Amino acid sequence: MTGKELESLDKKELRVLIREQTLPESDKAAADRRVTENLINTPEFSAAGSIFAFVGVGHEIDTSDIIKSALCAGKRVYVPFCLGKGIMKAVRLKAYDGLKPGMYGVPTVPDGDEISPDELELIIVPALCYDRRGYRLGRGGGYYDRYLKRISPGTVTIGLCRAGTLLDRINVMPHDVRVRVIVTDTEVIRT
């Protein structure tokens, strides 16, 4: 499909199309390693003392090395804990092997200490794809859009995606919240 054809799709149609894209596991793993390297080398990641990171599952970027690197660097790392429809909190992860399956099979820390959204310095936001303006196509539950509306204006938000899922433009809704930085396997974009 051309860029214009992709731009004309609504979010539901675009989700189906993106989920149908499959990369060989070796290509996916190589791209995810480059995303990890690019993120870790950003000044935003280096400066952050507290990081809220998703734990990648399915089509998402594998964030395990990002989380392990942050823990090794002495950063306070938080992961999502889903409370119910569209509502989540950030809970402290002290060791990577402390993750347990949570709602929707997403690894989390059931008994981790919570941090207020406005206390976080950096949030790594998942998506099926991003556009160059910083808007994302999530899974459709609204968890991150709701959460990001509660953060401090100084919190850095970073979206991760493979270059093949970076689009020029995604149709957005008034409630959509964009990220400030996008990191792919080939570039870092500040919006």
N, C-alpha and C positions, 0 to 999 in steps of 0.2 A: 504494500500500500504506500501511496505517496504521503508526504507530510500533510498536505491539505486534506486528504481522505482521513487520516488519523485525527486531525483537528476537528473534523465534523462528527466524530463518534461521541456519543454520550458516555458517561463513566461506566455504565453497566456493559456496554458493547466493548469498550476499551479494555476492561478487566478480562473479559473472555479472550480477546485477542492476545493480550500480554501473557496470560496464563497458558495459552496454547504454544507460545514460543518455548522451544527447548534447546538448550545448549548442551553439548556433550559435557559430562561431569568434569573432565579434565580442563576444558575451556572455562567452565564456570569457576572451578577452583583457582585457576590461574588469574582470572579477572578479579576474583574476590581478594586474592593476595595483593594485587596491585592497588585495589581500592583501600585495603588496610594500610599499605605503605604510604599511599598518598594522604590518607587521613592523619596517620600518626606524625607525619612531617609537617602538618599545618601548624601555624602559631596558635590557632584557637585551641587545638587539642593539647599542645604543650603547656599553655597557660592555665588550663582548667584544673581546678582542684577537685571539683565534684562533677561527675558525668553520669547522665541517665542514658543508658544504651539498651536498645532492643536486642533480644537474643534471636538471631536469624533462623527462620524455619522456612521450608518450602522454597519458593522463588526468591526469597529475600537474600540479601548479602549475608554471608557467613561472618558473624561478628565475634566469633570466639577468640581470635588472636587480638582483636582490638580490646576486648574486655580483659584478657590476660595481661596485655601490655600495660593497660591502665592500672590494674591491680599491682603489678610488679613495680610500677613507677610511684606507688604510694597514693594514688588518687582514690577518692571515695567514689565507689561505683554503685550505681542504682540500676535496677531492672524493673520492668513493668509487672504489676500484679493487678489482674483484672478483677474488679469487684462485682460487676454486673453489666448489663447492657450499656455500652458506651462509656463506662466509668472505670478508671484505673488510678492507681497510685504508684509512686516510685519507692521501692524498698531496697535496702542496703544489701549488697552482695559482698561478702568478705573473702570468699574463695570460690573459684570457678566450679569446683566440684560440689559446691553447696546448692546448685540449681536442681530443682525438682519439677516434674511436669505439672503445669497449671491449667487454667481454663483454655480451651481450644488447643491443648497440647503444647502451649507456649511455655518453655522453661522459665521458672521464677523462683523466688525465695518466699515460701509461705509465712515464715516468722521473722522476716527482716524488718529492721527499723525503718520507718517512713520519713521522708523528707518532704517539706512543702515545695510545691512547684516554683515558688518565687525565690527559693534558696539555691536552686541549681545554677551552675555556671555554663554547662554545655549539655545539650540534648541531641542525641543521634536518633534521627527519625526514620522509620522504615517506610517503604513504598513499593508498589509493583513497578512504578516508573515515575519520573520527574519531568518537568519541562524546564527550559532554560531560565524561566522567571523565578523558579523556586517553588512552584506549585506541584503537588503530588497527587498521585492516584493510589489511595490506600486500599485496604480490603473492603471498605464500605461500612465499617462499624462506627466510625466517628470518634473512636477513642482518642487519637492524637489531636484532632482538630479541637475537641473539647479541652484537652489537657493544655495545649499550647496557648489557649486564650487566658490561662491562669498564671503564666510565667512572668518574670520580671522583664522589663524592656532591655536590660543588659544581658540577658541570657542568650548565648549563641546557639542557634539551631542549625544542625548539619544534616543534610539528606544524603543517603548513599544509594547509588545505582550503578549498574554496568552501562558502558557507553551505548550499547545496543538498545537500552530502555530509556535513554535521554531523548525526549522529544522537544521540538521547538515550542509547542503550545498544547496545553490540555485545557479543555473546557472546565471552567471553575464555577463554583457556587458562592454566594455571599458569605457562607460560613467557613469556607476554605482558608486555611492559614498557610502562608508560604514560609519556607526556610530561608536562612540568610546565606548559607553556603551549600553547594552541591559538590560532592566528591565522587568521581567515577574512576574507572581504571585508566583513563587517559588524560583527565584534566580536573582542575579545581576551579569552580565558578562561584564568584561572590555576587549575590543578587542585590 
